[in-house]
Amino acid sequence: PAYSERLRPGDSALLEYVLAVRAVEKATGVFLRPSHTISEYLEAVGGKLGPALPHFAHLSRLAELRLYAAAEVDPSLAKALRERVEELLGGAR
């Protein structure tokens, strides 16, 4: 399985990010590697996301805040961003 498929975060905001990554992987063919940081993966796929880019970038920033700064992230916002990314990528999931 792809690295993103092996990730099973217990945090709902991070889970939404991982689900969005799976959709991005499917749409772009660029897979998240264990060596990628969140920012590095965003940079790797940014040029291939079209209108989904701002939503995936926002979700990526939220995931970084949650993961690295233990900041509170609204799970409903993370979910809405993930759903919008999937919608704009043609339902890729």
PDB file with one MODEL, atoms N, CA, C and O in Angstrom:
MODEL        1
ATOM      1  N   PRO A   1       0.828  -1.207   0.000  1.00  0.00           N
ATOM      2  CA  PRO A   1       0.000   0.000   0.000  1.00  0.00           C
ATOM      3  C   PRO A   1       0.862   1.257   0.000  1.00  0.00           C
ATOM      4  O   PRO A   1       2.008   1.245   0.449  1.00  0.00           O
ATOM      5  N   ALA A   2       0.290   2.328  -0.508  1.00  0.00           N
ATOM      6  CA  ALA A   2       0.982   3.615  -0.502  1.00  0.00           C
ATOM      7  C   ALA A   2       1.185   4.058   0.940  1.00  0.00           C
ATOM      8  O   ALA A   2       0.430   3.672   1.832  1.00  0.00           O
ATOM      9  N   TYR A   3       2.199   4.862   1.155  1.00  0.00           N
ATOM     10  CA  TYR A   3       2.507   5.358   2.499  1.00  0.00           C
ATOM     11  C   TYR A   3       1.287   6.016   3.129  1.00  0.00           C
ATOM     12  O   TYR A   3       0.997   5.780   4.302  1.00  0.00           O
ATOM     13  N   SER A   4       0.562   6.846   2.358  1.00  0.00           N
ATOM     14  CA  SER A   4      -0.602   7.535   2.922  1.00  0.00           C
ATOM     15  C   SER A   4      -1.675   6.557   3.374  1.00  0.00           C
ATOM     16  O   SER A   4      -2.425   6.856   4.303  1.00  0.00           O
ATOM     17  N   GLU A   5      -1.763   5.403   2.740  1.00  0.00           N
ATOM     18  CA  GLU A   5      -2.763   4.414   3.127  1.00  0.00           C
ATOM     19  C   GLU A   5      -2.399   3.719   4.432  1.00  0.00           C
ATOM     20  O   GLU A   5      -3.272   3.181   5.112  1.00  0.00           O
ATOM     21  N   ARG A   6      -1.116   3.728   4.787  1.00  0.00           N
ATOM     22  CA  ARG A   6      -0.688   3.104   6.038  1.00  0.00           C
ATOM     23  C   ARG A   6      -0.838   4.044   7.227  1.00  0.00           C
ATOM     24  O   ARG A   6      -0.815   3.605   8.377  1.00  0.00           O
ATOM     25  N   LEU A   7      -0.992   5.340   6.950  1.00  0.00           N
ATOM     26  CA  LEU A   7      -1.158   6.311   8.028  1.00  0.00           C
ATOM     27  C   LEU A   7      -2.571   6.198   8.587  1.00  0.00           C
ATOM     28  O   LEU A   7      -3.547   6.198   7.838  1.00  0.00           O
ATOM     29  N   ARG A   8      -2.665   6.106   9.871  1.00  0.00           N
ATOM     30  CA  ARG A   8      -3.972   6.033  10.518  1.00  0.00           C
ATOM     31  C   ARG A   8      -3.993   6.968  11.722  1.00  0.00           C
ATOM     32  O   ARG A   8      -3.992   6.515  12.867  1.00  0.00           O
ATOM     33  N   PRO A   9      -4.012   8.275  11.461  1.00  0.00           N
ATOM     34  CA  PRO A   9      -3.985   9.215  12.572  1.00  0.00           C
ATOM     35  C   PRO A   9      -5.275   9.177  13.383  1.00  0.00           C
ATOM     36  O   PRO A   9      -6.363   9.023  12.829  1.00  0.00           O
ATOM     37  N   GLY A  10      -5.145   9.318  14.687  1.00  0.00           N
ATOM     38  CA  GLY A  10      -6.317   9.348  15.553  1.00  0.00           C
ATOM     39  C   GLY A  10      -6.944  10.723  15.618  1.00  0.00           C
ATOM     40  O   GLY A  10      -8.097  10.858  16.027  1.00  0.00           O
ATOM     41  N   ASP A  11      -6.216  11.731  15.229  1.00  0.00           N
ATOM     42  CA  ASP A  11      -6.692  13.101  15.264  1.00  0.00           C
ATOM     43  C   ASP A  11      -7.559  13.371  14.038  1.00  0.00           C
ATOM     44  O   ASP A  11      -7.136  13.095  12.916  1.00  0.00           O
ATOM     45  N   SER A  12      -8.760  13.902  14.231  1.00  0.00           N
ATOM     46  CA  SER A  12      -9.692  14.061  13.110  1.00  0.00           C
ATOM     47  C   SER A  12      -9.183  15.050  12.062  1.00  0.00           C
ATOM     48  O   SER A  12      -9.399  14.836  10.869  1.00  0.00           O
ATOM     49  N   ALA A  13      -8.513  16.126  12.480  1.00  0.00           N
ATOM     50  CA  ALA A  13      -7.998  17.081  11.493  1.00  0.00           C
ATOM     51  C   ALA A  13      -6.900  16.442  10.654  1.00  0.00           C
ATOM     52  O   ALA A  13      -6.846  16.652   9.443  1.00  0.00           O
ATOM     53  N   LEU A  14      -6.031  15.670  11.281  1.00  0.00           N
ATOM     54  CA  LEU A  14      -4.967  14.995  10.528  1.00  0.00           C
ATOM     55  C   LEU A  14      -5.537  13.892   9.648  1.00  0.00           C
ATOM     56  O   LEU A  14      -5.025  13.644   8.556  1.00  0.00           O
ATOM     57  N   LEU A  15      -6.584  13.232  10.110  1.00  0.00           N
ATOM     58  CA  LEU A  15      -7.235  12.215   9.290  1.00  0.00           C
ATOM     59  C   LEU A  15      -7.793  12.845   8.015  1.00  0.00           C
ATOM     60  O   LEU A  15      -7.663  12.268   6.936  1.00  0.00           O
ATOM     61  N   GLU A  16      -8.405  14.010   8.126  1.00  0.00           N
ATOM     62  CA  GLU A  16      -8.934  14.690   6.941  1.00  0.00           C
ATOM     63  C   GLU A  16      -7.801  15.010   5.968  1.00  0.00           C
ATOM     64  O   GLU A  16      -7.975  14.900   4.754  1.00  0.00           O
ATOM     65  N   TYR A  17      -6.647  15.404   6.492  1.00  0.00           N
ATOM     66  CA  TYR A  17      -5.495  15.674   5.632  1.00  0.00           C
ATOM     67  C   TYR A  17      -5.066  14.402   4.908  1.00  0.00           C
ATOM     68  O   TYR A  17      -4.827  14.428   3.701  1.00  0.00           O
ATOM     69  N   VAL A  18      -4.969  13.299   5.630  1.00  0.00           N
ATOM     70  CA  VAL A  18      -4.545  12.036   5.015  1.00  0.00           C
ATOM     71  C   VAL A  18      -5.548  11.599   3.946  1.00  0.00           C
ATOM     72  O   VAL A  18      -5.145  11.115   2.888  1.00  0.00           O
ATOM     73  N   LEU A  19      -6.827  11.761   4.201  1.00  0.00           N
ATOM     74  CA  LEU A  19      -7.837  11.420   3.194  1.00  0.00           C
ATOM     75  C   LEU A  19      -7.692  12.306   1.959  1.00  0.00           C
ATOM     76  O   LEU A  19      -7.842  11.836   0.831  1.00  0.00           O
ATOM     77  N   ALA A  20      -7.398  13.590   2.175  1.00  0.00           N
ATOM     78  CA  ALA A  20      -7.180  14.495   1.044  1.00  0.00           C
ATOM     79  C   ALA A  20      -5.932  14.091   0.272  1.00  0.00           C
ATOM     80  O   ALA A  20      -5.919  14.146  -0.958  1.00  0.00           O
ATOM     81  N   VAL A  21      -4.887  13.686   0.980  1.00  0.00           N
ATOM     82  CA  VAL A  21      -3.659  13.236   0.308  1.00  0.00           C
ATOM     83  C   VAL A  21      -3.963  12.049  -0.591  1.00  0.00           C
ATOM     84  O   VAL A  21      -3.454  11.979  -1.710  1.00  0.00           O
ATOM     85  N   ARG A  22      -4.768  11.135  -0.134  1.00  0.00           N
ATOM     86  CA  ARG A  22      -5.114   9.974  -0.964  1.00  0.00           C
ATOM     87  C   ARG A  22      -5.789  10.414  -2.261  1.00  0.00           C
ATOM     88  O   ARG A  22      -5.497   9.878  -3.330  1.00  0.00           O
ATOM     89  N   ALA A  23      -6.688  11.385  -2.165  1.00  0.00           N
ATOM     90  CA  ALA A  23      -7.353  11.898  -3.367  1.00  0.00           C
ATOM     91  C   ALA A  23      -6.350  12.596  -4.278  1.00  0.00           C
ATOM     92  O   ALA A  23      -6.406  12.454  -5.499  1.00  0.00           O
ATOM     93  N   VAL A  24      -5.434  13.350  -3.679  1.00  0.00           N
ATOM     94  CA  VAL A  24      -4.409  14.056  -4.459  1.00  0.00           C
ATOM     95  C   VAL A  24      -3.485  13.049  -5.139  1.00  0.00           C
ATOM     96  O   VAL A  24      -3.133  13.218  -6.306  1.00  0.00           O
ATOM     97  N   GLU A  25      -3.095  12.009  -4.415  1.00  0.00           N
ATOM     98  CA  GLU A  25      -2.245  10.965  -5.004  1.00  0.00           C
ATOM     99  C   GLU A  25      -2.919  10.348  -6.224  1.00  0.00           C
ATOM    100  O   GLU A  25      -2.299  10.176  -7.274  1.00  0.00           O
ATOM    101  N   LYS A  26      -4.180  10.023  -6.069  1.00  0.00           N
ATOM    102  CA  LYS A  26      -4.917   9.390  -7.165  1.00  0.00           C
ATOM    103  C   LYS A  26      -5.026  10.323  -8.370  1.00  0.00           C
ATOM    104  O   LYS A  26      -4.886   9.889  -9.513  1.00  0.00           O
ATOM    105  N   ALA A  27      -5.273  11.598  -8.110  1.00  0.00           N
ATOM    106  CA  ALA A  27      -5.456  12.555  -9.199  1.00  0.00           C
ATOM    107  C   ALA A  27      -4.152  12.951  -9.878  1.00  0.00           C
ATOM    108  O   ALA A  27      -4.133  13.211 -11.081  1.00  0.00           O
ATOM    109  N   THR A  28      -3.060  13.000  -9.115  1.00  0.00           N
ATOM    110  CA  THR A  28      -1.806  13.513  -9.663  1.00  0.00           C
ATOM    111  C   THR A  28      -0.777  12.440  -9.977  1.00  0.00           C
ATOM    112  O   THR A  28       0.122  12.658 -10.790  1.00  0.00           O
ATOM    113  N   GLY A  29      -0.902  11.291  -9.342  1.00  0.00           N
ATOM    114  CA  GLY A  29       0.117  10.249  -9.499  1.00  0.00           C
ATOM    115  C   GLY A  29       1.369  10.522  -8.690  1.00  0.00           C
ATOM    116  O   GLY A  29       2.356   9.797  -8.813  1.00  0.00           O
ATOM    117  N   VAL A  30       1.342  11.558  -7.864  1.00  0.00           N
ATOM    118  CA  VAL A  30       2.477  11.899  -7.006  1.00  0.00           C
ATOM    119  C   VAL A  30       2.152  11.398  -5.600  1.00  0.00           C
ATOM    120  O   VAL A  30       1.214  11.875  -4.962  1.00  0.00           O
ATOM    121  N   PHE A  31       2.928  10.442  -5.133  1.00  0.00           N
ATOM    122  CA  PHE A  31       2.641   9.815  -3.859  1.00  0.00           C
ATOM    123  C   PHE A  31       3.426  10.439  -2.716  1.00  0.00           C
ATOM    124  O   PHE A  31       4.593  10.800  -2.863  1.00  0.00           O
ATOM    125  N   LEU A  32       2.757  10.558  -1.572  1.00  0.00           N
ATOM    126  CA  LEU A  32       3.397  11.018  -0.347  1.00  0.00           C
ATOM    127  C   LEU A  32       4.415   9.977   0.071  1.00  0.00           C
ATOM    128  O   LEU A  32       4.101   8.792   0.181  1.00  0.00           O
ATOM    129  N   ARG A  33       5.635  10.429   0.303  1.00  0.00           N
ATOM    130  CA  ARG A  33       6.699   9.525   0.743  1.00  0.00           C
ATOM    131  C   ARG A  33       6.975   9.750   2.223  1.00  0.00           C
ATOM    132  O   ARG A  33       6.684  10.826   2.746  1.00  0.00           O
ATOM    133  N   PRO A  34       7.525   8.764   2.899  1.00  0.00           N
ATOM    134  CA  PRO A  34       7.844   8.946   4.320  1.00  0.00           C
ATOM    135  C   PRO A  34       8.791  10.125   4.570  1.00  0.00           C
ATOM    136  O   PRO A  34       8.781  10.713   5.652  1.00  0.00           O
ATOM    137  N   SER A  35       9.592  10.461   3.589  1.00  0.00           N
ATOM    138  CA  SER A  35      10.547  11.560   3.760  1.00  0.00           C
ATOM    139  C   SER A  35       9.931  12.938   3.522  1.00  0.00           C
ATOM    140  O   SER A  35      10.563  13.947   3.836  1.00  0.00           O
ATOM    141  N   HIS A  36       8.725  13.009   2.979  1.00  0.00           N
ATOM    142  CA  HIS A  36       8.078  14.297   2.719  1.00  0.00           C
ATOM    143  C   HIS A  36       7.600  14.946   4.013  1.00  0.00           C
ATOM    144  O   HIS A  36       7.039  14.286   4.888  1.00  0.00           O
ATOM    145  N   THR A  37       7.831  16.234   4.113  1.00  0.00           N
ATOM    146  CA  THR A  37       7.103  17.011   5.105  1.00  0.00           C
ATOM    147  C   THR A  37       5.787  17.415   4.446  1.00  0.00           C
ATOM    148  O   THR A  37       5.606  17.218   3.245  1.00  0.00           O
ATOM    149  N   ILE A  38       4.885  17.969   5.219  1.00  0.00           N
ATOM    150  CA  ILE A  38       3.618  18.426   4.651  1.00  0.00           C
ATOM    151  C   ILE A  38       3.877  19.498   3.588  1.00  0.00           C
ATOM    152  O   ILE A  38       3.269  19.477   2.518  1.00  0.00           O
ATOM    153  N   SER A  39       4.772  20.422   3.886  1.00  0.00           N
ATOM    154  CA  SER A  39       5.095  21.495   2.931  1.00  0.00           C
ATOM    155  C   SER A  39       5.762  20.956   1.672  1.00  0.00           C
ATOM    156  O   SER A  39       5.474  21.421   0.569  1.00  0.00           O
ATOM    157  N   GLU A  40       6.643  19.986   1.827  1.00  0.00           N
ATOM    158  CA  GLU A  40       7.313  19.403   0.668  1.00  0.00           C
ATOM    159  C   GLU A  40       6.319  18.694  -0.244  1.00  0.00           C
ATOM    160  O   GLU A  40       6.413  18.793  -1.468  1.00  0.00           O
ATOM    161  N   TYR A  41       5.371  17.982   0.351  1.00  0.00           N
ATOM    162  CA  TYR A  41       4.380  17.305  -0.482  1.00  0.00           C
ATOM    163  C   TYR A  41       3.506  18.329  -1.206  1.00  0.00           C
ATOM    164  O   TYR A  41       3.194  18.156  -2.384  1.00  0.00           O
ATOM    165  N   LEU A  42       3.112  19.389  -0.510  1.00  0.00           N
ATOM    166  CA  LEU A  42       2.326  20.442  -1.146  1.00  0.00           C
ATOM    167  C   LEU A  42       3.088  21.031  -2.322  1.00  0.00           C
ATOM    168  O   LEU A  42       2.508  21.262  -3.382  1.00  0.00           O
ATOM    169  N   GLU A  43       4.359  21.273  -2.149  1.00  0.00           N
ATOM    170  CA  GLU A  43       5.182  21.812  -3.234  1.00  0.00           C
ATOM    171  C   GLU A  43       5.265  20.833  -4.407  1.00  0.00           C
ATOM    172  O   GLU A  43       5.251  21.245  -5.567  1.00  0.00           O
ATOM    173  N   ALA A  44       5.351  19.541  -4.103  1.00  0.00           N
ATOM    174  CA  ALA A  44       5.476  18.518  -5.149  1.00  0.00           C
ATOM    175  C   ALA A  44       4.212  18.406  -6.005  1.00  0.00           C
ATOM    176  O   ALA A  44       4.295  18.105  -7.196  1.00  0.00           O
ATOM    177  N   VAL A  45       3.053  18.644  -5.408  1.00  0.00           N
ATOM    178  CA  VAL A  45       1.796  18.459  -6.147  1.00  0.00           C
ATOM    179  C   VAL A  45       1.122  19.755  -6.560  1.00  0.00           C
ATOM    180  O   VAL A  45       0.193  19.740  -7.368  1.00  0.00           O
ATOM    181  N   GLY A  46       1.574  20.862  -6.024  1.00  0.00           N
ATOM    182  CA  GLY A  46       0.893  22.142  -6.232  1.00  0.00           C
ATOM    183  C   GLY A  46       0.585  22.474  -7.676  1.00  0.00           C
ATOM    184  O   GLY A  46      -0.512  22.944  -7.976  1.00  0.00           O
ATOM    185  N   GLY A  47       1.519  22.245  -8.569  1.00  0.00           N
ATOM    186  CA  GLY A  47       1.316  22.577  -9.974  1.00  0.00           C
ATOM    187  C   GLY A  47       0.340  21.677 -10.697  1.00  0.00           C
ATOM    188  O   GLY A  47      -0.020  21.946 -11.843  1.00  0.00           O
ATOM    189  N   LYS A  48      -0.093  20.615 -10.049  1.00  0.00           N
ATOM    190  CA  LYS A  48      -0.993  19.652 -10.693  1.00  0.00           C
ATOM    191  C   LYS A  48      -2.415  19.693 -10.142  1.00  0.00           C
ATOM    192  O   LYS A  48      -3.272  18.925 -10.577  1.00  0.00           O
ATOM    193  N   LEU A  49      -2.669  20.585  -9.188  1.00  0.00           N
ATOM    194  CA  LEU A  49      -3.964  20.564  -8.508  1.00  0.00           C
ATOM    195  C   LEU A  49      -5.003  21.512  -9.074  1.00  0.00           C
ATOM    196  O   LEU A  49      -6.185  21.389  -8.755  1.00  0.00           O
ATOM    197  N   GLY A  50      -4.590  22.453  -9.904  1.00  0.00           N
ATOM    198  CA  GLY A  50      -5.551  23.380 -10.486  1.00  0.00           C
ATOM    199  C   GLY A  50      -6.358  24.091  -9.414  1.00  0.00           C
ATOM    200  O   GLY A  50      -5.794  24.582  -8.436  1.00  0.00           O
ATOM    201  N   PRO A  51      -7.682  24.151  -9.587  1.00  0.00           N
ATOM    202  CA  PRO A  51      -8.514  24.892  -8.641  1.00  0.00           C
ATOM    203  C   PRO A  51      -8.577  24.268  -7.245  1.00  0.00           C
ATOM    204  O   PRO A  51      -9.056  24.908  -6.309  1.00  0.00           O
ATOM    205  N   ALA A  52      -8.107  23.047  -7.093  1.00  0.00           N
ATOM    206  CA  ALA A  52      -8.099  22.411  -5.772  1.00  0.00           C
ATOM    207  C   ALA A  52      -6.926  22.889  -4.916  1.00  0.00           C
ATOM    208  O   ALA A  52      -6.900  22.654  -3.708  1.00  0.00           O
ATOM    209  N   LEU A  53      -5.955  23.561  -5.542  1.00  0.00           N
ATOM    210  CA  LEU A  53      -4.744  23.963  -4.828  1.00  0.00           C
ATOM    211  C   LEU A  53      -5.011  24.821  -3.589  1.00  0.00           C
ATOM    212  O   LEU A  53      -4.487  24.494  -2.524  1.00  0.00           O
ATOM    213  N   PRO A  54      -5.797  25.900  -3.668  1.00  0.00           N
ATOM    214  CA  PRO A  54      -5.965  26.707  -2.457  1.00  0.00           C
ATOM    215  C   PRO A  54      -6.579  25.933  -1.294  1.00  0.00           C
ATOM    216  O   PRO A  54      -6.235  26.170  -0.136  1.00  0.00           O
ATOM    217  N   HIS A  55      -7.474  25.019  -1.599  1.00  0.00           N
ATOM    218  CA  HIS A  55      -8.138  24.243  -0.549  1.00  0.00           C
ATOM    219  C   HIS A  55      -7.177  23.223   0.059  1.00  0.00           C
ATOM    220  O   HIS A  55      -7.156  23.036   1.275  1.00  0.00           O
ATOM    221  N   PHE A  56      -6.383  22.565  -0.786  1.00  0.00           N
ATOM    222  CA  PHE A  56      -5.404  21.605  -0.276  1.00  0.00           C
ATOM    223  C   PHE A  56      -4.301  22.336   0.485  1.00  0.00           C
ATOM    224  O   PHE A  56      -3.810  21.830   1.494  1.00  0.00           O
ATOM    225  N   ALA A  57      -3.910  23.513   0.017  1.00  0.00           N
ATOM    226  CA  ALA A  57      -2.887  24.296   0.716  1.00  0.00           C
ATOM    227  C   ALA A  57      -3.389  24.713   2.097  1.00  0.00           C
ATOM    228  O   ALA A  57      -2.642  24.639   3.073  1.00  0.00           O
ATOM    229  N   HIS A  58      -4.641  25.148   2.188  1.00  0.00           N
ATOM    230  CA  HIS A  58      -5.224  25.534   3.474  1.00  0.00           C
ATOM    231  C   HIS A  58      -5.262  24.335   4.421  1.00  0.00           C
ATOM    232  O   HIS A  58      -4.879  24.444   5.585  1.00  0.00           O
ATOM    233  N   LEU A  59      -5.724  23.199   3.915  1.00  0.00           N
ATOM    234  CA  LEU A  59      -5.777  21.991   4.734  1.00  0.00           C
ATOM    235  C   LEU A  59      -4.365  21.564   5.167  1.00  0.00           C
ATOM    236  O   LEU A  59      -4.171  21.096   6.289  1.00  0.00           O
ATOM    237  N   SER A  60      -3.402  21.726   4.287  1.00  0.00           N
ATOM    238  CA  SER A  60      -2.013  21.392   4.625  1.00  0.00           C
ATOM    239  C   SER A  60      -1.499  22.285   5.752  1.00  0.00           C
ATOM    240  O   SER A  60      -0.822  21.812   6.664  1.00  0.00           O
ATOM    241  N   ARG A  61      -1.823  23.574   5.687  1.00  0.00           N
ATOM    242  CA  ARG A  61      -1.402  24.496   6.759  1.00  0.00           C
ATOM    243  C   ARG A  61      -2.056  24.112   8.089  1.00  0.00           C
ATOM    244  O   ARG A  61      -1.411  24.151   9.137  1.00  0.00           O
ATOM    245  N   LEU A  62      -3.329  23.745   8.041  1.00  0.00           N
ATOM    246  CA  LEU A  62      -4.008  23.313   9.266  1.00  0.00           C
ATOM    247  C   LEU A  62      -3.362  22.051   9.830  1.00  0.00           C
ATOM    248  O   LEU A  62      -3.185  21.933  11.043  1.00  0.00           O
ATOM    249  N   ALA A  63      -3.014  21.118   8.967  1.00  0.00           N
ATOM    250  CA  ALA A  63      -2.368  19.880   9.411  1.00  0.00           C
ATOM    251  C   ALA A  63      -1.015  20.183  10.051  1.00  0.00           C
ATOM    252  O   ALA A  63      -0.657  19.579  11.062  1.00  0.00           O
ATOM    253  N   GLU A  64      -0.267  21.114   9.469  1.00  0.00           N
ATOM    254  CA  GLU A  64       1.017  21.502  10.063  1.00  0.00           C
ATOM    255  C   GLU A  64       0.820  22.126  11.438  1.00  0.00           C
ATOM    256  O   GLU A  64       1.547  21.809  12.380  1.00  0.00           O
ATOM    257  N   LEU A  65      -0.156  23.009  11.550  1.00  0.00           N
ATOM    258  CA  LEU A  65      -0.429  23.635  12.845  1.00  0.00           C
ATOM    259  C   LEU A  65      -0.799  22.596  13.898  1.00  0.00           C
ATOM    260  O   LEU A  65      -0.362  22.669  15.046  1.00  0.00           O
ATOM    261  N   ARG A  66      -1.600  21.645  13.490  1.00  0.00           N
ATOM    262  CA  ARG A  66      -2.042  20.608  14.425  1.00  0.00           C
ATOM    263  C   ARG A  66      -0.876  19.705  14.809  1.00  0.00           C
ATOM    264  O   ARG A  66      -0.675  19.404  15.986  1.00  0.00           O
ATOM    265  N   LEU A  67      -0.112  19.277  13.813  1.00  0.00           N
ATOM    266  CA  LEU A  67       0.962  18.316  14.036  1.00  0.00           C
ATOM    267  C   LEU A  67       2.165  18.926  14.753  1.00  0.00           C
ATOM    268  O   LEU A  67       2.693  18.343  15.700  1.00  0.00           O
ATOM    269  N   TYR A  68       2.587  20.089  14.302  1.00  0.00           N
ATOM    270  CA  TYR A  68       3.835  20.654  14.811  1.00  0.00           C
ATOM    271  C   TYR A  68       3.648  21.643  15.956  1.00  0.00           C
ATOM    272  O   TYR A  68       4.560  21.821  16.764  1.00  0.00           O
ATOM    273  N   ALA A  69       2.483  22.291  16.044  1.00  0.00           N
ATOM    274  CA  ALA A  69       2.262  23.284  17.086  1.00  0.00           C
ATOM    275  C   ALA A  69       1.174  22.865  18.068  1.00  0.00           C
ATOM    276  O   ALA A  69       0.866  23.596  19.010  1.00  0.00           O
ATOM    277  N   ALA A  70       0.600  21.698  17.849  1.00  0.00           N
ATOM    278  CA  ALA A  70      -0.495  21.193  18.687  1.00  0.00           C
ATOM    279  C   ALA A  70      -1.632  22.215  18.796  1.00  0.00           C
ATOM    280  O   ALA A  70      -2.326  22.282  19.810  1.00  0.00           O
ATOM    281  N   ALA A  71      -1.808  23.005  17.738  1.00  0.00           N
ATOM    282  CA  ALA A  71      -2.872  24.004  17.706  1.00  0.00           C
ATOM    283  C   ALA A  71      -4.222  23.319  17.548  1.00  0.00           C
ATOM    284  O   ALA A  71      -4.324  22.248  16.949  1.00  0.00           O
ATOM    285  N   GLU A  72      -5.245  23.945  18.090  1.00  0.00           N
ATOM    286  CA  GLU A  72      -6.597  23.433  17.901  1.00  0.00           C
ATOM    287  C   GLU A  72      -7.036  23.743  16.470  1.00  0.00           C
ATOM    288  O   GLU A  72      -6.871  24.863  15.985  1.00  0.00           O
ATOM    289  N   VAL A  73      -7.588  22.746  15.814  1.00  0.00           N
ATOM    290  CA  VAL A  73      -8.078  22.906  14.449  1.00  0.00           C
ATOM    291  C   VAL A  73      -9.527  22.444  14.421  1.00  0.00           C
ATOM    292  O   VAL A  73      -9.860  21.374  14.932  1.00  0.00           O
ATOM    293  N   ASP A  74     -10.376  23.255  13.825  1.00  0.00           N
ATOM    294  CA  ASP A  74     -11.795  22.927  13.716  1.00  0.00           C
ATOM    295  C   ASP A  74     -11.957  21.723  12.792  1.00  0.00           C
ATOM    296  O   ASP A  74     -11.691  21.825  11.594  1.00  0.00           O
ATOM    297  N   PRO A  75     -12.393  20.579  13.335  1.00  0.00           N
ATOM    298  CA  PRO A  75     -12.530  19.385  12.499  1.00  0.00           C
ATOM    299  C   PRO A  75     -13.525  19.567  11.351  1.00  0.00           C
ATOM    300  O   PRO A  75     -13.356  18.974  10.285  1.00  0.00           O
ATOM    301  N   SER A  76     -14.557  20.380  11.561  1.00  0.00           N
ATOM    302  CA  SER A  76     -15.541  20.578  10.486  1.00  0.00           C
ATOM    303  C   SER A  76     -14.932  21.394   9.343  1.00  0.00           C
ATOM    304  O   SER A  76     -15.279  21.175   8.183  1.00  0.00           O
ATOM    305  N   LEU A  77     -14.041  22.320   9.648  1.00  0.00           N
ATOM    306  CA  LEU A  77     -13.344  23.069   8.598  1.00  0.00           C
ATOM    307  C   LEU A  77     -12.421  22.137   7.821  1.00  0.00           C
ATOM    308  O   LEU A  77     -12.383  22.179   6.591  1.00  0.00           O
ATOM    309  N   ALA A  78     -11.682  21.300   8.533  1.00  0.00           N
ATOM    310  CA  ALA A  78     -10.789  20.343   7.870  1.00  0.00           C
ATOM    311  C   ALA A  78     -11.590  19.406   6.962  1.00  0.00           C
ATOM    312  O   ALA A  78     -11.172  19.105   5.845  1.00  0.00           O
ATOM    313  N   LYS A  79     -12.720  18.961   7.444  1.00  0.00           N
ATOM    314  CA  LYS A  79     -13.566  18.063   6.643  1.00  0.00           C
ATOM    315  C   LYS A  79     -14.101  18.784   5.406  1.00  0.00           C
ATOM    316  O   LYS A  79     -14.099  18.220   4.311  1.00  0.00           O
ATOM    317  N   ALA A  80     -14.552  20.012   5.570  1.00  0.00           N
ATOM    318  CA  ALA A  80     -15.078  20.783   4.439  1.00  0.00           C
ATOM    319  C   ALA A  80     -13.995  21.017   3.384  1.00  0.00           C
ATOM    320  O   ALA A  80     -14.266  20.932   2.187  1.00  0.00           O
ATOM    321  N   LEU A  81     -12.783  21.308   3.821  1.00  0.00           N
ATOM    322  CA  LEU A  81     -11.677  21.500   2.878  1.00  0.00           C
ATOM    323  C   LEU A  81     -11.365  20.209   2.139  1.00  0.00           C
ATOM    324  O   LEU A  81     -11.159  20.222   0.926  1.00  0.00           O
ATOM    325  N   ARG A  82     -11.330  19.094   2.861  1.00  0.00           N
ATOM    326  CA  ARG A  82     -11.067  17.797   2.227  1.00  0.00           C
ATOM    327  C   ARG A  82     -12.145  17.467   1.204  1.00  0.00           C
ATOM    328  O   ARG A  82     -11.837  17.032   0.094  1.00  0.00           O
ATOM    329  N   GLU A  83     -13.397  17.669   1.570  1.00  0.00           N
ATOM    330  CA  GLU A  83     -14.494  17.382   0.640  1.00  0.00           C
ATOM    331  C   GLU A  83     -14.409  18.256  -0.612  1.00  0.00           C
ATOM    332  O   GLU A  83     -14.695  17.792  -1.716  1.00  0.00           O
ATOM    333  N   ARG A  84     -14.015  19.517  -0.439  1.00  0.00           N
ATOM    334  CA  ARG A  84     -13.887  20.419  -1.595  1.00  0.00           C
ATOM    335  C   ARG A  84     -12.738  19.974  -2.499  1.00  0.00           C
ATOM    336  O   ARG A  84     -12.857  20.006  -3.724  1.00  0.00           O
ATOM    337  N   VAL A  85     -11.627  19.559  -1.890  1.00  0.00           N
ATOM    338  CA  VAL A  85     -10.494  19.039  -2.677  1.00  0.00           C
ATOM    339  C   VAL A  85     -10.960  17.843  -3.499  1.00  0.00           C
ATOM    340  O   VAL A  85     -10.706  17.775  -4.702  1.00  0.00           O
ATOM    341  N   GLU A  86     -11.639  16.904  -2.853  1.00  0.00           N
ATOM    342  CA  GLU A  86     -12.121  15.721  -3.570  1.00  0.00           C
ATOM    343  C   GLU A  86     -13.078  16.099  -4.699  1.00  0.00           C
ATOM    344  O   GLU A  86     -12.993  15.556  -5.800  1.00  0.00           O
ATOM    345  N   GLU A  87     -13.983  17.027  -4.422  1.00  0.00           N
ATOM    346  CA  GLU A  87     -14.944  17.464  -5.430  1.00  0.00           C
ATOM    347  C   GLU A  87     -14.235  18.076  -6.634  1.00  0.00           C
ATOM    348  O   GLU A  87     -14.564  17.764  -7.779  1.00  0.00           O
ATOM    349  N   LEU A  88     -13.269  18.939  -6.375  1.00  0.00           N
ATOM    350  CA  LEU A  88     -12.559  19.608  -7.461  1.00  0.00           C
ATOM    351  C   LEU A  88     -11.631  18.662  -8.237  1.00  0.00           C
ATOM    352  O   LEU A  88     -11.287  18.918  -9.391  1.00  0.00           O
ATOM    353  N   LEU A  89     -11.243  17.593  -7.596  1.00  0.00           N
ATOM    354  CA  LEU A  89     -10.401  16.604  -8.280  1.00  0.00           C
ATOM    355  C   LEU A  89     -11.247  15.530  -8.953  1.00  0.00           C
ATOM    356  O   LEU A  89     -10.724  14.507  -9.394  1.00  0.00           O
ATOM    357  N   GLY A  90     -12.542  15.761  -9.028  1.00  0.00           N
ATOM    358  CA  GLY A  90     -13.431  14.837  -9.729  1.00  0.00           C
ATOM    359  C   GLY A  90     -13.818  13.634  -8.895  1.00  0.00           C
ATOM    360  O   GLY A  90     -14.033  12.542  -9.422  1.00  0.00           O
ATOM    361  N   GLY A  91     -13.904  13.837  -7.593  1.00  0.00           N
ATOM    362  CA  GLY A  91     -14.307  12.741  -6.717  1.00  0.00           C
ATOM    363  C   GLY A  91     -13.220  11.723  -6.474  1.00  0.00           C
ATOM    364  O   GLY A  91     -13.493  10.653  -5.930  1.00  0.00           O
ATOM    365  N   ALA A  92     -11.990  12.025  -6.865  1.00  0.00           N
ATOM    366  CA  ALA A  92     -10.866  11.090  -6.644  1.00  0.00           C
ATOM    367  C   ALA A  92     -10.753  10.788  -5.174  1.00  0.00           C
ATOM    368  O   ALA A  92     -10.673  11.686  -4.336  1.00  0.00           O
ATOM    369  N   ARG A  93     -10.748   9.500  -4.877  1.00  0.00           N
ATOM    370  CA  ARG A  93     -10.628   9.088  -3.479  1.00  0.00           C
ATOM    371  C   ARG A  93     -10.115   7.695  -3.403  1.00  0.00           C
ATOM    372  O   ARG A  93      -9.943   7.160  -2.308  1.00  0.00           O
TER     373      ARG A  93
ENDMDL
END
